Every structure is written in structure tokens, then in C-alpha cells.
């Protein structure tokens, strides 16, 4: 492992592990109830009582940021999972089968890519009542093309390898060739794409929630918190900084993780 791959991978793992720990702790403990209002303590600065201060309704910002991590990881995990499953099916079918099916599936992927991502997400979410499930579905649909392209490219490359031809000559079936021969050699590319899709999902969810089309109040969401904080950025900057820093650290962590996996793969190759 070269130094660049090692540094990116370790730093990415550190950021992700820290935020994952915050999310897991929030499942069992938060300093205060995330939605508990106390108008008498609204917009208080960080202190021993409220480590990250309070918001415009007197709610503890640290508690809401911690619970908001649940939303971020849930959206990232499920939307990336949707993209992975359908992208893998489409990419494998296109790359392994080839010919007219490849052309048909890839033209459909190109059509999906023709729409700007955030606009397509806005369209899908606005058609139905805004909710977390609709947000996850919309982001999941957006992540399908990236997985499909990566899987197709890997399958096209690996299916012509000598070891695959040898296994095929020994009578191995299609499923064996795909899952036992080809998949293990493209899994690093899939993991790289998954990490990028996770960070993109968190950014899109934050954007949708900021616009009021994602997670609905009073449930905490980092994007929603930024929306609520914009009117108080001069009076209570901690209200804006807390969710903003967590978004940055999460996206940076998964991007570094993706870079580390890619560099490690390139080094081994």
C-alpha cells in the first residue's frame, strides 16, 4: 500500500468511524430529547449545559445533530443499496450479454443521466408527499447509473480474461462465472462507487431537506437545521456551524474512503 492510499484510507475510515459512533450512541443516548422545546433557553451559546448551544425553539443542537446522523446514514445506506442492487443487475446484464440488450440498457442509463441529478430528485420527491421514504427512493434512482456503468465496464473487461474462458471451458455456468469469477475482481470498483454514492446521497438529502422536500419537521435533519438556522446566522452562528460541519466531515470522510480504496486497487494492479 502506498503512502497516498494509506493516508486517504485511514483518514476516511477515521472520519466515518467517528460519525458512525455518534450515530450509534444517539440510538441509546442524547443529552436532551431532540424535539424537546424550551423557549426560555432559545438561541443560547455553547456552554457546559448545552455543548453546541440551542436553536430558535430552545432545542439542544448537539442532540439534534446526533439524531440527524441517523437520518444521514439511513438515507445514505438505503439509497446506495438501491443503486447497487439495480445497478449491478443492469450493468451485469448489459456487460455479460452484450449486443442489443447492452445497447438498450445503456441508452436507458444515458437517458437517466441526461437529467441533472438534483432536478430529477426534486421532480420525484415533489410528485409524492415529501417524506424520508420518498427521498431515499429518489436518491436511490439517481445512484443507479453510476453503479451500472462501473459494473458493466468491469464485466466487459473481466469476461474476456483467460481465467474466465478457462472456467467456461470446464463447463461453469453463467451464474458461477458472474459471482465466482468476475464479481470478486470488480468488487473494489463497486466499493469505490458505493462510498461516493453514500456521500452524494447525504448531500442531496441535505439539499432536499433544506428546500423543505426531504425529512419533515420536527424530525432532525442536517439540511433542515441549516434552513432553520439561516435567519439567525449572525446572532447564533453555532446553530449553522454544527450541522454544516457534520455534513462536511461525513462527505469528506466517504470521499477519502473512496479515494483510498481506488488508490489501493490501482497499486495492487
C-alpha angles and dihedrals in degrees: 000000000000122000095254093052091044094050096046093045096047094044092047092048090049094053094044092046091050093051092043089054090052090051094048093047090051089060089066106020142023125165090242138004104282095228097037109125126208111174091186089066099041119146095004116167120244111288142151089278096048110023094195097027128242134286133236091285095046093255118149108258095205092054092049093047090051093050089043087061087065090058093047095050094042093051092044095047098045097040092048088047091054091048092047096050098046094034091053092050093047095042094047093047092048097044099039098041099035124172118074096350091055091050093047096048095044093049088054090051090049089052091053091049091052090075117076107251100235092045092052090049090050090050095049094045095044092053090066133034107288111256140138092263092054090047092052091048093049094048091044091056089050092054096053097084095055092052093043093053094047094047093045092050092049094047092049090052098043100042090067093051118116095240091056092048090048092051090047090050090054090057102263114164127236095260091050091050092049101043102028103033110023105029097057089056096052099039093099091057090050092050090050090052091045092055091049091046090051093055092044090051092054091050093048092046090051090050093049092047090047088056092047095250099102131052109003126227140296089031110092120251126164091229092048090049090055090052092052092045099052093085091054101041092117097042099038110019092167088067089063099035097056100061091033093056092047091052091049094048093048095048092043091049095053092043091052089047090053092048091049093051091047093049091047090051092048091049093052091047 
